[in-house]
Amino acid sequence: MAATSIAPRGWFSRRHRPFPVPTDPFVPCFWERNHKSPELAKALSVVQGYVAEARNLLDLDDDHAPLRTADVRQRLRDLLARDPNRLSIDSAWELANQLKRELLVLGDASYVWTQLEYESERDKRREKWHRWGDHLPPGKLQTLIEARSRGAVDVATQLEAVRSLRKLYELRAEAGLERRARAAQKCRYLTALIPFLLVLLAAMSTTIYEVGQGGIWKEVCLAASAGALGATLSGIFRVRDRLTELDDLRSFWPAMRIQPLIGATAGVFTLLILQSGAVKLGNAEGSSWAATALFTFMAGFSEPFFLGLVQRIAVVPDNDPTVDQATRTNPHLADA
């Protein structure tokens, strides 16, 4: 019995023994890690592609890559000595940008001029951000491309092409870092505002309950939940139909976390407008629960609708008989 009980355990341990983690950065699976962030997975995939390109360029003879020196090889080894598990989204993108710049000095003239031709086509597309023409003279790009069409290029011309491309890549990397920093800072601010907005909403709802009749609490809950539902649904529609760029999606997630509270606040404020009778919307009465749910949902779903309600009670119309002609012609008299 002892033998039969030990054998399955030994087989099980061998069967579920984890595979060895590759230590060679040039092995594709070295950069494949299980991350919950799709953006981090994309950044590591870009790094993996640049590493594969670097491996192909290193197979070329040094005679065909005059800019490849011992210092260039050392910089590449230093860049690849990174632990993928310790990379964040920003550090992964920074690694990808550094590798992209290093490829220019690792490769031959064919590789460099392929990048120039790509930039020439990219410069024609107006929707692309940080094109060549936005930072460098367009005529210089055509001059460099034509230089190789006349035959083999010298080292000085290749070095000038590499310097121009590296400058362009650095500007793009800086712009990408700034956009990610703005999104991260926005996330911090919105996250910090969540408890403040939650406390203020609870305080406002409690005050309405204390100063109003006992049954008003149900209407407050109805208005808050309808407004939160409308705001959440509006955010879902934006994700589905309007947000397609990665930067927009990155910035939208922190806003979506606070969106239900904003909708609930708009719903409760709309309830106050309806209960006060300051605004009459169609034939619906403010005391009707269906009208309350409808208008508070619209307040959370549509910001223009909610702002229109606020404007109607905040702005005194010119035809208001309670405002005399002198006040309408000179609004500063109202402050006297």
C-alpha positions as CSV (number, residue, x, y, z in Angstrom):
1,M,0.0,0.0,0.0
2,A,2.8,2.3,0.8
3,A,4.3,1.9,-2.7
4,T,1.0,2.5,-4.4
5,S,0.4,5.7,-2.4
6,I,3.9,7.1,-3.1
7,A,3.9,6.5,-6.9
8,P,1.0,8.7,-7.8
9,R,2.4,11.6,-5.7
10,G,5.7,11.4,-7.5
11,W,4.0,11.3,-10.9
12,F,1.8,14.3,-9.9
13,S,4.7,16.4,-8.8
14,R,6.6,15.7,-12.0
15,R,3.4,16.4,-14.1
16,H,2.7,19.8,-12.5
17,R,6.3,20.9,-12.2
18,P,6.6,24.4,-13.6
19,F,8.5,24.9,-16.8
20,P,11.8,26.6,-16.5
21,V,11.8,30.4,-17.0
22,P,14.0,31.4,-20.0
23,T,16.9,33.6,-19.1
24,D,17.9,34.6,-22.7
25,P,16.2,37.9,-23.7
26,F,16.4,36.9,-27.3
27,V,14.1,33.9,-26.7
28,P,10.6,35.2,-27.6
29,C,8.9,33.7,-24.6
30,F,11.2,35.6,-22.3
31,W,9.0,38.7,-22.7
32,E,5.7,36.8,-22.4
33,R,4.3,37.3,-19.0
34,N,0.8,36.9,-17.6
35,H,-0.4,40.4,-16.9
36,K,-3.8,41.7,-16.2
37,S,-3.2,44.9,-18.0
38,P,-3.8,44.8,-21.8
39,E,-1.6,47.9,-22.3
40,L,1.3,46.3,-20.5
41,A,0.9,43.1,-22.6
42,K,1.0,45.3,-25.7
43,A,4.1,47.2,-24.6
44,L,5.9,43.9,-23.9
45,S,4.8,42.6,-27.3
46,V,6.4,45.7,-28.9
47,V,9.6,45.1,-26.9
48,Q,9.6,41.4,-28.1
49,G,9.3,42.6,-31.7
50,Y,12.2,45.0,-31.4
51,V,14.4,42.3,-29.7
52,A,13.7,40.0,-32.6
53,E,14.6,42.7,-35.0
54,A,17.8,43.4,-33.0
55,R,18.7,39.7,-33.3
56,N,18.3,39.8,-37.0
57,L,20.4,42.9,-37.3
58,L,23.2,41.4,-35.2
59,D,23.5,38.6,-37.7
60,L,24.8,41.1,-40.3
61,D,28.5,41.6,-40.6
62,D,30.0,44.6,-38.9
63,D,31.3,45.8,-42.2
64,H,27.6,46.4,-43.3
65,A,26.8,48.3,-40.0
66,P,29.5,51.0,-39.7
67,L,27.7,52.6,-36.7
68,R,27.7,49.4,-34.6
69,T,30.5,49.7,-32.0
70,A,31.4,47.9,-28.8
71,D,29.6,50.6,-26.8
72,V,26.4,50.0,-28.9
73,R,26.5,46.3,-28.1
74,Q,27.0,47.1,-24.4
75,R,24.1,49.4,-24.4
76,L,21.9,46.7,-26.0
77,R,23.0,44.2,-23.3
78,D,22.2,46.7,-20.6
79,L,18.8,47.3,-22.0
80,L,18.0,43.6,-22.3
81,A,19.1,42.9,-18.7
82,R,15.6,43.8,-17.5
83,D,13.2,41.6,-15.6
84,P,9.9,41.7,-17.4
85,N,8.0,41.0,-14.2
86,R,9.3,44.3,-12.7
87,L,8.3,46.4,-15.7
88,S,5.4,48.8,-15.4
89,I,3.4,50.3,-18.3
90,D,5.6,53.4,-18.4
91,S,8.9,51.5,-18.0
92,A,7.9,48.9,-20.6
93,W,7.1,51.7,-23.2
94,E,10.3,53.4,-22.3
95,L,12.3,50.2,-22.9
96,A,10.5,49.8,-26.2
97,N,11.4,53.4,-27.3
98,Q,15.0,52.9,-26.3
99,L,15.3,49.7,-28.2
100,K,13.8,51.4,-31.2
101,R,16.5,54.0,-31.2
102,E,19.2,51.5,-30.7
103,L,18.1,49.5,-33.7
104,L,19.2,52.5,-35.9
105,V,22.8,52.1,-35.0
106,L,22.7,48.3,-34.9
107,G,21.5,48.0,-38.5
108,D,22.8,48.7,-41.9
109,A,21.9,51.4,-44.4
110,S,19.0,49.3,-45.7
111,Y,17.4,49.2,-42.3
112,V,17.8,52.9,-41.7
113,W,16.5,53.9,-45.1
114,T,13.5,51.6,-44.7
115,Q,12.6,53.7,-41.6
116,L,13.0,56.9,-43.6
117,E,10.7,55.6,-46.3
118,Y,8.2,54.6,-43.7
119,E,8.3,58.1,-42.2
120,S,7.8,59.6,-45.6
121,E,4.6,57.7,-46.0
122,R,3.5,58.4,-42.5
123,D,4.1,62.1,-43.0
124,K,1.4,62.2,-45.6
125,R,-1.3,61.0,-43.2
126,R,-2.8,64.0,-41.3
127,E,-4.3,61.9,-38.5
128,K,-0.9,60.7,-37.3
129,W,0.6,62.5,-34.4
130,H,4.2,63.9,-34.2
131,R,5.0,63.4,-37.9
132,W,8.3,64.2,-39.4
133,G,7.1,67.5,-40.8
134,D,6.0,68.6,-37.3
135,H,9.5,68.6,-36.0
136,L,12.0,68.3,-38.8
137,P,12.2,70.0,-42.3
138,P,10.3,67.9,-44.8
139,G,12.9,68.7,-47.5
140,K,15.5,67.0,-45.4
141,L,13.6,63.7,-45.4
142,Q,13.4,63.7,-49.2
143,T,17.1,64.6,-49.5
144,L,18.1,61.7,-47.3
145,I,15.9,59.3,-49.3
146,E,17.3,60.5,-52.6
147,A,20.8,60.1,-51.3
148,R,20.6,56.3,-51.3
149,S,18.8,56.2,-54.6
150,R,22.0,57.5,-56.2
151,G,24.0,54.5,-54.8
152,A,25.8,53.5,-51.6
153,V,25.7,56.1,-48.9
154,D,28.7,57.2,-46.9
155,V,29.0,56.9,-43.1
156,A,28.4,60.7,-42.6
157,T,25.1,60.6,-44.5
158,Q,24.0,57.5,-42.6
159,L,24.9,59.1,-39.3
160,E,22.9,62.2,-40.2
161,A,19.8,60.0,-41.0
162,V,20.2,58.1,-37.7
163,R,20.4,61.3,-35.8
164,S,17.3,62.7,-37.4
165,L,15.3,59.6,-36.8
166,R,16.5,59.3,-33.1
167,K,15.5,62.9,-32.5
168,L,12.0,62.2,-33.9
169,Y,11.7,59.0,-31.9
170,E,12.7,60.8,-28.7
171,L,10.1,63.5,-29.3
172,R,7.4,60.9,-29.8
173,A,8.5,59.0,-26.7
174,E,8.4,62.3,-24.6
175,A,5.0,63.1,-25.9
176,G,3.7,59.6,-25.0
177,L,5.2,59.8,-21.6
178,E,3.5,63.1,-21.0
179,R,0.1,61.7,-22.1
180,R,0.5,58.7,-19.8
181,A,1.5,61.0,-16.9
182,R,-1.5,63.2,-17.5
183,A,-3.8,60.2,-17.5
184,A,-2.2,58.9,-14.3
185,Q,-2.5,62.3,-12.5
186,K,-6.1,62.5,-13.6
187,C,-6.7,59.1,-12.1
188,R,-5.2,60.2,-8.8
189,Y,-7.3,63.4,-8.7
190,L,-10.6,61.6,-9.6
191,T,-9.9,58.8,-7.1
192,A,-9.2,61.4,-4.4
193,L,-12.5,63.1,-5.2
194,I,-14.6,60.0,-4.8
195,P,-14.8,60.0,-0.9
196,F,-15.5,63.8,-0.9
197,L,-18.3,63.5,-3.4
198,L,-19.7,60.5,-1.5
199,V,-19.7,62.3,1.8
200,L,-21.3,65.4,0.3
201,L,-24.0,63.3,-1.4
202,A,-24.8,61.5,1.8
203,A,-24.9,64.7,3.8
204,M,-27.2,66.3,1.2
205,S,-29.5,63.3,1.2
206,T,-29.7,63.2,5.0
207,T,-30.4,66.9,5.1
208,I,-33.3,66.6,2.6
209,Y,-34.7,63.8,4.7
210,E,-34.4,65.8,8.0
211,V,-36.0,69.0,6.6
212,G,-38.6,67.3,4.4
213,Q,-41.4,64.9,5.1
214,G,-40.8,61.4,6.2
215,G,-41.6,59.9,2.8
216,I,-39.0,62.0,0.9
217,W,-36.3,59.5,1.7
218,K,-37.7,57.1,-0.8
219,E,-37.7,59.7,-3.5
220,V,-34.2,60.7,-2.7
221,C,-33.1,57.0,-3.1
222,L,-35.1,56.8,-6.4
223,A,-33.5,60.0,-7.7
224,A,-29.9,59.0,-6.7
225,S,-30.2,55.5,-8.1
226,A,-31.8,56.7,-11.4
227,G,-29.2,59.4,-11.9
228,A,-26.4,56.9,-11.2
229,L,-27.9,54.4,-13.6
230,G,-28.2,57.1,-16.3
231,A,-24.6,58.2,-15.8
232,T,-23.3,54.6,-15.9
233,L,-25.2,53.8,-19.0
234,S,-23.9,57.0,-20.7
235,G,-20.4,55.9,-19.9
236,I,-21.0,52.4,-21.3
237,F,-22.2,53.9,-24.6
238,R,-19.1,56.1,-24.8
239,V,-16.9,53.1,-24.4
240,R,-18.8,51.1,-27.0
241,D,-19.3,53.8,-29.7
242,R,-16.9,56.7,-29.2
243,L,-13.7,55.7,-27.4
244,T,-11.4,53.9,-29.8
245,E,-7.9,55.2,-29.0
246,L,-5.8,53.7,-26.2
247,D,-5.1,57.1,-24.6
248,D,-8.8,57.9,-24.5
249,L,-9.6,54.5,-22.9
250,R,-6.8,54.9,-20.4
251,S,-8.2,58.3,-19.3
252,F,-11.8,57.2,-19.3
253,W,-11.4,54.4,-16.7
254,P,-10.8,56.7,-13.7
255,A,-13.6,59.0,-14.8
256,M,-15.9,56.0,-15.0
257,R,-15.3,55.1,-11.4
258,I,-16.7,58.5,-10.3
259,Q,-19.3,58.7,-12.9
260,P,-22.1,57.0,-10.9
261,L,-21.6,59.4,-8.0
262,I,-21.8,62.3,-10.4
263,G,-25.0,60.9,-11.8
264,A,-26.5,60.3,-8.3
265,T,-25.6,63.9,-7.3
266,A,-27.3,65.2,-10.5
267,G,-30.3,63.1,-9.8
268,V,-30.7,64.4,-6.2
269,F,-30.3,68.0,-7.4
270,T,-32.9,67.4,-10.1
271,L,-35.3,66.1,-7.5
272,L,-34.9,69.4,-5.6
273,I,-35.7,71.3,-8.8
274,L,-38.8,69.2,-9.4
275,Q,-40.0,69.4,-5.8
276,S,-39.5,73.1,-5.7
277,G,-41.6,73.7,-8.8
278,A,-39.0,76.0,-10.2
279,V,-39.1,74.1,-13.5
280,K,-42.1,72.6,-15.2
281,L,-41.2,69.9,-17.7
282,G,-44.1,69.1,-20.0
283,N,-47.3,67.9,-18.3
284,A,-45.4,65.7,-15.7
285,E,-45.8,66.6,-12.1
286,G,-42.8,66.7,-9.8
287,S,-44.7,64.5,-7.3
288,S,-45.1,61.6,-9.7
289,W,-42.5,58.9,-9.0
290,A,-42.4,58.1,-12.7
291,A,-41.6,61.7,-13.7
292,T,-39.0,61.8,-10.9
293,A,-37.3,58.6,-12.1
294,L,-37.4,59.8,-15.8
295,F,-36.0,63.3,-15.2
296,T,-33.3,62.2,-12.7
297,F,-32.3,59.4,-15.1
298,M,-32.0,62.0,-17.9
299,A,-30.0,64.3,-15.6
300,G,-27.5,61.5,-15.0
301,F,-27.4,60.3,-18.6
302,S,-27.1,63.7,-20.3
303,E,-25.0,66.5,-18.9
304,P,-26.5,69.0,-21.4
305,F,-30.0,68.1,-20.1
306,F,-28.9,68.6,-16.4
307,L,-27.0,71.8,-17.2
308,G,-30.1,73.1,-19.0
309,L,-32.2,72.5,-15.9
310,V,-29.6,74.3,-13.7
311,Q,-29.5,77.2,-16.2
312,R,-33.3,77.6,-16.2
313,I,-33.3,78.2,-12.4
314,A,-30.0,80.1,-12.2
315,V,-30.6,82.6,-14.9
316,V,-33.4,85.1,-14.6
317,P,-35.2,85.5,-17.9
318,D,-35.6,89.0,-19.4
319,N,-39.4,88.7,-19.5
320,D,-39.7,88.0,-15.8
321,P,-42.2,90.6,-14.5
322,T,-40.6,90.5,-11.0
323,V,-37.5,92.2,-12.4
324,D,-37.8,95.9,-13.1
325,Q,-36.6,97.5,-16.3
326,A,-33.7,99.3,-14.5
327,T,-32.3,96.0,-13.2
328,R,-32.5,94.4,-16.7
329,T,-30.7,97.3,-18.4
330,N,-28.1,97.5,-15.6
331,P,-27.4,94.1,-14.0
332,H,-25.0,95.6,-11.5
333,L,-27.9,97.2,-9.7
334,A,-28.9,93.8,-8.5
335,D,-25.8,93.5,-6.5
336,A,-26.3,96.8,-4.7
